[in-house]
């Protein structure tokens, strides 16, 4: 049974980053099947990457955090007014590993590093910068993190359609020594930062339904390398529907005519 099949959301804006794909034109070319090595020739310089962040944000955020905050700010008013849903499998793991290394050396970690290592640290930093008091939710659900993040965003809109939601997703390969906890395909899909501004059905150019069901083919094939990339390809390709296999759930999206 598909859960949440009646949940409808409208996509108002989006911004994504991964090495080699930093502009809307590059992502659109990727969604159409253009190889990454040919993206530059296919897109030219018509669409610029997001503007550089202020120095105060660059000092406090890791490289991945900077890209995620930059993607959020590129979504315009949503960063200032929408509720945030932050989804990440590992968060900013490099900070956590750095803190552990500091402790093993018998030293105390930096309070700033510790405060930013918590899973919702980036959402808090973004909300302070934008003056956004709408609140936020942070979650981690393994390879299903993006799927549950989108489901949380859709449910938030269903409960309070007058309050827009900004979905934030970011992950990077785990540091050396922890790489075994990432699958090979997953590591190739990272790092990735994605922000999607969402509103109630009819409030944007793209209205889609969000659904999920327990996986029934767990033993037949492994999970998708990236549910976030599967969703982005669906969004940009104009496909009528798409599915993505997580570790525990199958995620399904359909366009509303």
C-alpha positions as CSV (number, residue, x, y, z in Angstrom):
1,X,0.0,0.0,0.0
2,X,1.3,3.5,-0.9
3,X,1.3,5.8,2.1
4,X,0.8,9.5,1.6
5,X,-0.3,9.1,-2.1
6,X,-2.8,12.0,-1.7
7,X,-0.1,14.4,-0.4
8,X,0.3,17.1,-3.0
9,X,3.0,19.8,-3.1
10,X,4.0,22.5,-5.4
11,X,7.7,23.1,-6.2
12,X,8.3,26.9,-6.3
13,X,12.1,27.0,-6.6
14,X,15.2,24.8,-6.3
15,X,18.9,25.0,-6.3
16,X,21.5,22.1,-6.2
17,X,25.2,21.6,-6.2
18,X,27.6,18.8,-6.8
19,X,31.1,19.0,-8.3
20,X,30.8,19.7,-12.0
21,X,27.1,20.7,-11.8
22,X,26.6,24.1,-10.2
23,X,24.1,25.9,-12.4
24,X,20.4,25.3,-13.3
25,X,21.5,24.8,-16.9
26,X,24.1,22.2,-16.0
27,X,21.5,20.3,-13.9
28,X,18.9,20.5,-16.7
29,X,21.4,19.1,-19.2
30,X,22.2,16.3,-16.7
31,X,18.5,15.5,-16.3
32,X,18.2,15.1,-20.1
33,X,21.1,12.6,-20.1
34,X,24.0,14.8,-21.1
35,X,27.2,13.3,-19.7
36,X,28.9,15.4,-17.0
37,X,32.0,15.8,-19.2
38,X,29.8,17.4,-21.9
39,X,27.7,19.6,-19.6
40,X,29.9,22.7,-20.1
41,X,29.6,22.6,-23.8
42,X,25.9,22.0,-23.6
43,X,25.1,24.9,-21.3
44,X,27.6,27.6,-21.8
45,X,27.6,30.5,-19.2
46,X,23.9,31.5,-19.5
47,X,23.1,30.5,-15.9
48,X,25.5,31.5,-13.1
49,X,26.2,29.6,-9.9
50,X,24.8,31.0,-6.6
51,X,26.5,34.1,-5.3
52,X,29.4,33.8,-2.8
53,X,28.3,33.8,0.9
54,X,29.2,36.5,3.3
55,X,32.4,36.0,5.2
56,X,30.7,35.4,8.5
57,X,28.9,32.4,7.0
58,X,32.0,31.1,5.3
59,X,33.9,31.1,8.5
60,X,31.3,29.1,10.4
61,X,30.3,26.6,7.8
62,X,32.2,23.7,6.3
63,X,32.5,23.5,2.5
64,X,29.4,21.3,2.4
65,X,27.6,23.6,4.8
66,X,28.4,26.6,2.6
67,X,27.0,25.0,-0.5
68,X,23.8,24.0,1.4
69,X,23.3,27.5,2.8
70,X,24.1,29.0,-0.6
71,X,21.4,26.7,-2.2
72,X,18.9,27.8,0.4
73,X,19.6,31.5,-0.1
74,X,19.2,31.0,-3.9
75,X,15.6,30.0,-3.3
76,X,14.8,33.6,-2.4
77,X,12.0,34.4,0.0
78,X,11.7,30.8,1.1
79,X,14.9,31.1,3.0
80,X,13.5,34.1,5.0
81,X,9.9,33.0,5.5
82,X,9.5,29.2,5.1
83,X,9.8,26.5,7.7
84,X,13.0,24.5,7.3
85,X,13.1,20.7,7.0
86,X,16.8,19.6,7.1
87,X,17.5,16.0,6.0
88,X,21.0,14.5,6.1
89,X,22.3,11.0,6.6
90,X,25.5,11.9,8.4
91,X,25.3,15.7,8.8
92,X,28.6,17.5,8.9
93,X,30.6,14.4,9.9
94,X,34.0,16.0,9.4
95,X,33.2,18.3,12.4
96,X,32.3,15.3,14.6
97,X,35.5,13.5,13.6
98,X,37.6,16.6,14.3
99,X,36.0,16.9,17.7
100,X,36.8,13.2,18.5
101,X,40.4,13.6,17.3
102,X,40.7,16.7,19.6
103,X,39.4,14.7,22.6
104,X,41.7,11.7,21.9
105,X,44.6,14.2,22.1
106,X,43.4,15.2,25.6
107,X,42.2,18.7,24.5
108,X,38.9,20.4,24.7
109,X,37.0,21.0,21.4
110,X,36.2,24.4,20.2
111,X,32.7,25.5,21.5
112,X,31.9,26.9,18.1
113,X,32.8,23.5,16.4
114,X,30.7,21.6,19.0
115,X,27.7,23.9,18.6
116,X,27.8,23.5,14.8
117,X,28.3,19.7,14.9
118,X,24.8,19.0,16.0
119,X,22.5,17.8,13.3
120,X,20.4,20.9,13.0
121,X,23.3,23.3,13.3
122,X,23.2,24.5,9.7
123,X,19.4,25.2,9.9
124,X,20.0,27.3,13.0
125,X,22.9,29.2,11.4
126,X,20.7,29.9,8.3
127,X,17.7,31.0,10.4
128,X,19.9,33.5,12.3
129,X,21.3,34.9,9.1
130,X,17.9,35.3,7.5
131,X,16.0,36.3,10.6
132,X,13.6,33.4,10.0
133,X,11.6,32.4,13.1
134,X,9.3,29.8,11.5
135,X,11.1,26.9,13.1
136,X,12.7,23.8,11.7
137,X,12.9,20.1,11.8
138,X,16.1,18.0,11.3
139,X,16.1,14.3,10.6
140,X,18.4,11.5,9.7
141,X,17.2,8.2,8.3
142,X,20.1,6.4,6.6
143,X,19.8,6.1,2.9
144,X,16.1,7.1,3.2
145,X,17.0,10.5,4.7
146,X,15.9,12.5,1.6
147,X,12.7,10.5,1.2
148,X,11.6,11.0,4.8
149,X,12.6,14.7,4.5
150,X,10.4,15.2,1.5
151,X,7.6,13.3,3.3
152,X,8.0,15.5,6.4
153,X,7.8,18.6,4.2
154,X,4.7,17.3,2.5
155,X,3.0,16.5,5.8
156,X,3.9,19.9,7.1
157,X,2.2,21.5,4.1
158,X,-0.8,19.2,4.5
159,X,-1.2,20.3,8.1
160,X,-0.6,24.0,7.5
161,X,-0.9,24.8,3.8
162,X,-0.5,28.5,4.6
163,X,3.1,28.0,5.8
164,X,5.6,27.2,3.0
165,X,8.5,24.8,3.6
166,X,12.1,24.8,2.5
167,X,13.5,21.3,2.2
168,X,17.3,21.1,2.7
169,X,19.3,18.0,1.9
170,X,23.1,17.7,2.2
171,X,25.6,14.9,2.5
172,X,29.3,14.2,1.8
173,X,31.3,11.0,1.7
174,X,32.3,9.9,5.1
175,X,35.9,10.7,6.2
176,X,38.7,8.1,5.8
177,X,38.3,5.4,8.4
178,X,34.5,5.5,8.1
179,X,34.1,4.9,4.4
180,X,33.0,1.3,4.8
181,X,29.7,2.6,6.2
182,X,28.9,4.2,2.7
183,X,28.2,2.0,-0.3
184,X,30.4,2.5,-3.4
185,X,27.5,3.8,-5.5
186,X,26.5,6.2,-2.7
187,X,30.0,7.7,-2.4
188,X,30.0,8.4,-6.2
189,X,26.8,10.4,-5.8
190,X,28.3,12.7,-3.1
191,X,28.9,15.4,-2.1
192,X,25.5,16.9,-2.8
193,X,23.6,19.9,-1.6
194,X,20.0,20.5,-2.5
195,X,17.3,23.1,-1.5
196,X,13.7,22.9,-2.7
197,X,11.1,25.5,-1.9
198,X,7.7,23.9,-1.5
199,X,4.1,25.2,-1.2
200,X,0.6,23.8,-1.3
201,X,-0.8,22.3,-4.5
202,X,-1.5,25.0,-7.1
203,X,1.1,27.4,-5.6
204,X,3.8,26.6,-8.1
205,X,4.5,25.6,-11.7
206,X,5.1,21.9,-10.7
207,X,2.6,20.1,-8.6
208,X,3.4,16.6,-7.6
209,X,2.1,13.8,-5.3
210,X,4.4,12.2,-2.7
211,X,3.9,8.6,-1.7
212,X,5.9,5.7,-0.1
213,X,5.5,2.0,0.6
214,X,7.6,-0.6,2.3
215,X,10.2,-2.2,0.0
216,X,9.2,-5.7,-1.2
217,X,12.3,-6.3,-3.3
218,X,15.0,-5.8,-0.7
219,X,16.8,-9.0,-1.6
220,X,16.5,-8.5,-5.3
221,X,18.4,-5.3,-5.6
222,X,20.2,-2.7,-3.5
223,X,18.9,0.8,-2.8
224,X,19.3,3.6,-5.2
225,X,22.6,5.5,-5.1
226,X,20.7,8.7,-4.3
227,X,17.0,9.2,-3.8
228,X,17.7,13.0,-3.8
229,X,19.2,12.7,-7.3
230,X,16.4,10.5,-8.4
231,X,13.9,13.1,-7.3
232,X,15.8,15.9,-8.9
233,X,16.0,14.0,-12.2
234,X,12.2,13.5,-12.0
235,X,11.6,17.1,-11.3
236,X,13.8,18.5,-14.1
237,X,13.0,15.9,-16.8
238,X,9.3,16.5,-16.9
239,X,8.6,12.8,-16.4
240,X,5.0,11.9,-15.4
241,X,6.1,9.6,-12.6
242,X,9.2,8.1,-10.9
243,X,10.2,5.8,-8.1
244,X,13.3,5.4,-6.0
245,X,14.3,2.5,-3.8
246,X,15.6,3.3,-0.3
247,X,16.8,0.7,2.2
248,X,13.4,0.3,3.8
249,X,11.0,2.3,1.6
250,X,10.1,2.8,-2.0
251,X,9.5,6.4,-2.8
252,X,7.0,7.4,-5.5
253,X,6.3,10.7,-7.2
254,X,3.7,11.6,-9.8
255,X,3.0,14.9,-11.6
256,X,-0.5,16.3,-11.3
257,X,-1.9,17.2,-14.7
